[in-house]
Structure formats: structure tokens, C-alpha cells
Amino acid sequence: MRVAHALQARDGDEFAKPGNLVEVRFVKGQSLSLTAARLLALMILTAGGDAWEPVAHRMRKADIRRGHKGNERISDMLEELHRTLFAVDDLSWRGRKATKRFSLIQSSREEVDEEGSEAGWIEWEFTPDARRLIRESETYAVLNRQAVLGFRSSYALRLYEMGALRLYRRQSVWRGDMTAIRAAFGIAPELYKDFAQLRRKVLEKAKAEIDHLAHFTVDWREIRRGRTIVEIEFTFHPKSVPAQLLAVDDDNRHAAGSGARREDVAKRVAAPPALPAPSKRPKVNDSAQRFPTGTLQYGSEPFGEIARVHGGGWARDLIADAYREQMGARLSNLTGAKLVKSWTGFCQAFAARRGRP
């Protein structure tokens, strides 16, 4: 919740979703539609660091509609959230293993539009069970609002949340048997009984969207017992800085035409768009110049000036520390023009992902 408060204070597109809510399972035969899953994400973003408190949270309907003229779909989404059950492992009153089922939304209020008016708010409260999960969560996934709204498949959004939760762990892997995978994705029992269908309709489509919109990519490995696939292991890889910039750029575009962009993403990642030039391009006098080890405030040109122009107003040394951490040992091999290009791209990605300080 401290992380959620910090991200909320930045007033950017990033928000934290508690790991316990990311890993909660759907009850067999139930799942959330894409629109309802988006609404839940917006609710968590809006509640921020106060999501665990027993209070009402509020949001404008205009922030949900995404260009739709009417509010009729919001009622359907709220009702879907109310009736969808989730499950977690728990203990019974006798101390034995048990499955606990619950809903996430306790109550909601939707203002009734006056005739000819599209204004209005919704108000909701999370259930005690949901608040307890949020309060006790020791992990979190940092999600991007524009990416969440850009997904066209609920399966892709679900896998995106799983990947964001695990991306920066020592082993960024999610592995489960087929029962656990279907429960996590919310795949109905009658759908995709043949694994070839599940691979084509769920996994391949989710991978294409994540590789296109997210700040990471995903691969999976099918684990067999004889000829039967019994488990799937997903691995998540952070993108390079140019690819992250491309994902941010597409997140901010209108959804129209996004299908064609997805098909063309591999070509555009291979040849990323030219980075915007600063108003006064810093000169690199020494082809062997290396990245400074100290502060960028004084005597560190052109790196300090690049951070000022492209860093979105963030402190130079804050960006530099993040850059050193990401590059690690690779930084010692970068010099001259390649170093300047890498540093410029990182500053732009840093500002794009975090918004204004």
C-alpha cells in the first residue's frame, strides 16, 4: 500500500495491484469479461493506497466509458463484478486445508443520469475478504493504465498482470498444471478442451498482445508426460529501452488500427522510430567517454543535459541510479555515441513510464 500511495502521488499512468489479488483464482466456470476486468483495474487504481480501508471509493463514469456515448454498459460491468466469485486456499475452522470463495465488491452505487446528461459517478466498497487480501499482500505488480485499457483479450490482460508481478524476481517464471492454468485465466470447462485450441485461441493471442503493449515479453514451455501436456511454464523478459518506448507510444494511441500495428510490431521493434532531438544537441568530444560514476549535477556533460532535456523533470541523479542498476556490468562496455544513444533512450523511457514528477 505504501507503493500504491507513492505511485498515486506521481499522478502518472502506473499503479500497483496487490499480488494476492493478481493470483486469486476464478471459481470453476466463472471469469470476468474484458470490460469488467478493465473496470476492476481502474477501481484498484482509483482506490490506490486506501484500497484496504473500509471506506467508499468514487470514480467518474467518464473515466470508464473510453469514448462511448452512453453509460448503459457500466451497469452491466458492475453487476458482473458483483456476481463473479473468486477462490483462494485457506484453512477451515478445524485447521484443515480448504477453499474459500468470495466476491471482491461488497456494494456499489451508480448515479442515475438525468435525461440528456452523460455525467455521473459510481461509488463502491470492497468486501472484507478483498480488503484482507489487499492488506496482507507482501508483493505487488506495477501496471500501466494505458496498457490495461489497450488489451483486447481478457486472457492477455490476465497474463500481463501475472508477468508484471513476477518480472523483476530472481526467477521471472510462472508455472502451473492445466487445472491451475485454466483457473487462473478463467477458462470455462467446455472451452478449448483440445490443447491445440488453447494454444491458438489463448496463449498465442495473449503473447502477441503482451509483446506489443507491455514493457516485457513472454514465452512459454510445454511440459509433457508422454504425449500429454501436463504443465506450462511462462517466462517473462523485460524489453530493451527502444522497445519499451515503442510500447509506450502505442499505449497512448487510439485503439483504432491497433490490430494492424500488432501484426507489424516485429518489424517496427527491429527498426525503432528516431528519438526526438533535444533543442540543443550535446556534443560528444571523446569517443571513449564513459558514463559518470558520481553526480550528474556538475561537470558531467553531455549526460546531465540529456537528463534535463529528456528526463521529464525528474532528478538527474535519480534517473542515473536507475540506469546504472538496469545496465549493470554492460555499462562498462558502452562508450561514445552508443552510450549517448542508450542514455537518451533510457531517459525518455523513464519519463514516459512515470509521467511528470
Protein Blocks (a to p, Z undefined) as FASTA:
>chain_A
ZZmmmmmmnopabdcddfklmmpccdehiacdfklmmmmmmmmmmnmmmlmpccdddddf
klmnnopabfklmmmmmmmmmmpccddddddfkopacdddddfbfbdcdddddehiabdc
ddddddfklmmmmmmpcbdcdddfklmmmpcbfklmmmmmmmmmmmmgmblcddddfklm
mmmnopafkgokblklmmmmmmmmmmmmmmmmmmcdcddddddehjacfbdcdddddddf
klmmmmmmmmmpcfehklmmmmmmmmmmmmccdddddfbdcddfblkbccdfbdfkbopa
fklmmmmmmnnopafklmmmmmmmmnmmmlmmggcjllmmmmmmmmmmmmmmnopZZ
